[in-house]
């Protein structure tokens, strides 16, 4: 009962996405099962810090990655925080517990020259509605840094051709405005003209399928993957790689980190700072390849 009320609270007051709700619900269910196996029954009032630490140790022993352990711990912390808020328990036993340290991987990205080649490759995009749409999807990802879900959710009403901006609805329904270049606005107009001519009975969404219905995540992923496959050295080929590419290029070309944070829709500067490490890695490559003493 408390678990369902907690999830409802996340949905109504915290504006968590359905994906986060499902993940948290699953994580807490697994935690409950562990407590039942250890104690015979799950009673929030009887759970203490030592029991939670024992659960974390169990997760690590079974091969769960530190990142996943920390997500599960976040779910448990959130649950007990909610119970304390409504007076079900007097203290949060998970409040001061820290999860295992995670090694943060540098995000994969595509260099500007490669992105230009991919976008300008005439043979890669057929002269059809799908071809025009797919090429513009790739370019819009790259020039705005928006997330896959944000692009799928775009509607015609979110585009302001006069002010050359696009309104993006991000995580927890937070909205931000991203500026567009004159060239991007012209390409958007071209795409919309082709779409309106070729697609009957379309929805209000900007990007649609041939039948006029909204596109879905796997479809977007496949489009991006198809066009990034030509880069054999790229470890990942997803829409998020284009988001990484946008952020990296912005910082490489002198953009202020707080401005990039706002454009990406990050709630924390720490999420944006990872791209400064990427740019530093690029500087090291240039140094080692160019300086005669570094080569030695």
C-alpha positions in Angstrom: 0.0 0.0 0.0 2.7 2.5 1.0 4.7 1.6 -2.2 1.8 2.6 -4.4 1.2 5.8 -2.5 4.8 6.7 -2.8 4.8 6.1 -6.6 1.7 8.3 -6.9 3.5 11.0 -5.0 6.4 10.8 -7.4 4.0 11.2 -10.3 1.9 14.0 -8.9 4.3 16.1 -6.9 7.8 15.3 -8.3 6.7 15.0 -12.0 8.9 11.9 -12.5 8.7 10.2 -15.9 6.9 6.9 -16.3 10.3 5.3 -17.0 11.6 6.4 -13.6 8.5 5.3 -11.9 8.8 1.8 -13.3 12.5 1.6 -12.4 12.0 2.9 -8.8 9.0 0.5 -8.3 11.1 -2.4 -9.5 14.0 -1.4 -7.4 11.9 -1.1 -4.2 10.2 -4.4 -4.9 13.6 -6.1 -5.1 14.7 -4.4 -1.8 11.5 -5.6 -0.2 12.1 -9.2 -1.3 15.7 -9.0 0.1 14.4 -7.8 3.5 11.7 -10.5 3.6 14.4 -13.2 2.9 16.6 -11.7 5.7 13.9 -10.9 8.3 10.9 -12.9 7.3 8.7 -9.8 6.8 9.1 -6.3 5.4 8.3 -3.7 8.0 9.6 -0.1 7.2 9.8 0.7 10.9 12.3 -2.1 11.6 14.6 -1.4 8.7 17.9 0.2 9.9 21.1 1.5 8.2 23.0 -1.8 8.8 20.3 -3.8 7.0 20.5 -1.4 4.0 24.3 -1.6 3.9 24.0 -5.4 4.0 21.6 -5.2 1.0 24.1 -2.9 -0.9 26.9 -5.4 -0.2 24.7 -8.2 -1.5 24.0 -6.3 -4.8 27.7 -5.8 -5.3 28.5 -9.4 -4.6 26.0 -10.5 -7.2 27.7 -8.4 -9.9 25.4 -5.4 -10.1 27.3 -2.4 -11.4 27.9 0.5 -9.1 25.8 2.8 -11.3 22.8 0.4 -10.9 23.4 0.0 -7.2 23.3 3.8 -6.8 20.0 4.0 -8.7 18.5 1.3 -6.5 19.7 3.1 -3.4 18.2 6.4 -4.7 14.8 4.6 -5.0 15.1 3.3 -1.4 16.1 6.7 -0.1 13.2 8.3 -1.8 10.8 5.7 -0.4 11.9 6.2 3.2 12.0 10.0 2.8 8.4 9.8 1.8 7.4 7.6 4.8 9.1 10.1 7.1 7.4 13.0 5.5 3.9 11.5 6.1 4.8 10.4 9.7 5.0 6.6 9.0 8.5 6.5 10.4 10.5 8.8 12.7 13.8 8.8 10.7 15.1 7.8 7.3 17.6 4.9 7.7 19.0 5.4 4.2 19.5 9.1 4.5 23.3 9.1 5.3 24.2 6.0 3.4 26.5 6.4 0.4 26.6 4.1 -2.5 29.7 2.7 -4.2 31.9 5.0 -6.3 31.4 4.9 -10.0 33.9 5.5 -12.7 32.4 8.0 -15.1 33.1 7.1 -18.7 33.7 9.9 -21.2 30.8 10.3 -23.6 31.3 9.2 -27.2 30.9 12.0 -29.7 31.3 12.7 -33.4 33.7 15.3 -34.8 32.2 18.2 -36.7 33.9 17.1 -40.0 32.3 13.6 -39.7 28.9 15.1 -38.9 29.1 17.4 -41.9 29.9 14.4 -44.1 27.0 12.4 -42.7 24.4 15.3 -43.0 25.6 16.3 -46.5 25.8 12.8 -48.0 23.2 13.0 -50.8 23.3 9.3 -51.5 22.4 8.4 -47.9 19.0 10.0 -48.0 16.5 9.1 -50.7 14.5 11.9 -52.4 11.3 11.1 -50.5 9.4 12.3 -47.5 11.3 9.8 -45.3 14.7 10.9 -46.7 14.0 14.6 -46.1 12.7 13.8 -42.6 15.5 11.5 -41.6 18.2 14.0 -42.7 16.5 16.8 -40.8 16.2 14.6 -37.7 20.0 14.0 -37.7 20.7 17.7 -38.2 18.3 18.9 -35.5 19.8 16.5 -33.0 23.2 17.8 -33.8 22.4 21.6 -33.8 20.2 21.6 -30.7 21.5 18.8 -28.4 17.9 17.7 -27.5 17.1 14.3 -26.2 15.3 11.6 -28.2 12.1 11.9 -26.1 12.2 15.7 -26.6 12.5 15.4 -30.3 9.7 12.9 -30.5 7.4 15.2 -28.5 8.0 18.3 -30.6 4.9 19.8 -32.2 4.5 22.3 -34.9 3.3 24.8 -32.3 6.7 24.6 -30.6 8.4 26.1 -33.6 8.7 29.9 -33.8 10.0 30.8 -37.2 9.8 34.5 -36.5 12.1 34.4 -33.5 14.0 31.4 -34.8 13.5 29.3 -31.7 12.1 25.9 -30.7 10.4 25.2 -27.4 11.5 21.9 -25.9 9.8 20.0 -23.1 12.4 18.1 -21.1 12.5 15.9 -18.0 9.8 16.5 -15.4 8.0 18.7 -18.0 10.6 21.5 -17.7 10.6 23.7 -20.8 13.5 25.5 -22.4 13.9 27.6 -25.5 16.7 26.7 -28.0 17.7 29.2 -30.7 17.9 28.1 -34.3 20.1 29.3 -37.1 18.7 30.8 -40.3 19.9 27.7 -42.2 18.1 25.3 -39.7 14.9 27.3 -40.0 15.0 27.1 -43.8 15.6 23.3 -43.6 12.7 23.0 -41.2 10.4 24.9 -43.5 11.4 22.6 -46.3 10.8 19.5 -44.3 7.3 20.8 -43.2 6.4 21.6 -46.8 7.4 18.1 -47.9 5.6 16.5 -45.0 2.3 18.5 -45.5 2.4 17.6 -49.2 3.2 13.9 -48.8 1.5 12.9 -45.5 -2.3 12.9 -45.2 -4.2 13.2 -41.9 -1.1 14.0 -39.9 -1.1 14.6 -36.1 0.1 17.8 -34.4 3.6 16.4 -34.0 6.4 17.8 -36.0 8.0 14.5 -36.9 5.6 11.8 -38.1 5.6 8.5 -39.9 4.3 8.1 -43.5 0.8 7.3 -42.1 0.8 10.6 -40.2 1.2 9.1 -36.7 3.8 10.2 -34.2 7.2 8.5 -34.4 8.3 6.2 -31.6 11.7 5.8 -29.8 13.0 2.7 -31.6 12.3 4.2 -34.9 14.3 7.3 -34.1 17.1 5.2 -32.7 17.2 3.1 -35.9 17.4 6.2 -38.1 20.4 7.6 -36.2 22.1 4.2 -35.9 21.8 3.7 -39.7 23.6 7.0 -40.5 26.3 6.7 -37.8 27.2 3.2 -38.8 29.6 4.7 -41.3 31.9 5.7 -38.4 33.6 2.4 -37.5 35.5 3.9 -34.6 32.4 5.1 -32.8 31.7 2.9 -29.8 28.0 3.9 -29.6 25.6 5.0 -32.4 22.6 6.5 -30.7 20.7 9.8 -30.6 22.5 10.6 -27.3 25.8 10.5 -29.2 24.5 13.5 -31.2 23.6 15.2 -28.0 27.2 14.6 -26.7 28.5 15.9 -30.0 26.5 19.1 -29.7 27.8 19.8 -26.2 31.4 19.0 -27.1 31.4 21.2 -30.1 29.9 24.1 -28.2 32.6 23.9 -25.5 35.4 23.4 -28.0 34.3 26.6 -29.7 34.3 28.8 -26.6 30.7 28.5 -25.3 30.4 29.2 -21.6 29.6 26.1 -19.6 26.5 27.5 -17.9 25.1 28.4 -21.3 25.6 24.9 -22.5 24.0 23.6 -19.3 20.8 25.7 -20.1 20.7 24.6 -23.7 21.0 20.9 -22.7 18.4 21.2 -20.0 20.6 19.9 -17.3 19.5 20.5 -13.7 23.0 20.2 -12.3 26.2 21.7 -13.6 28.0 18.5 -12.8 26.2 16.8 -15.6 27.6 19.3 -18.1 31.1 19.3 -16.7 31.7 15.8 -18.1 32.1 17.5 -21.5 34.9 19.6 -20.3 36.8 16.4 -19.7 36.1 15.3 -23.3 37.5 18.6 -24.6 40.6 18.2 -22.4 41.1 14.7 -23.9 41.0 16.3 -27.3 43.6 18.8 -26.3 45.9 16.0 -25.1 45.5 14.2 -28.4 46.5 17.4 -30.3 49.4 18.0 -28.0 50.8 14.4 -28.3 50.4 14.4 -32.1 51.8 17.8 -32.7 54.6 18.6 -30.2 57.9 17.0 -31.1 58.9 16.4 -27.5 55.5 14.9 -26.7 55.9 12.4 -29.5 59.0 11.1 -27.9 
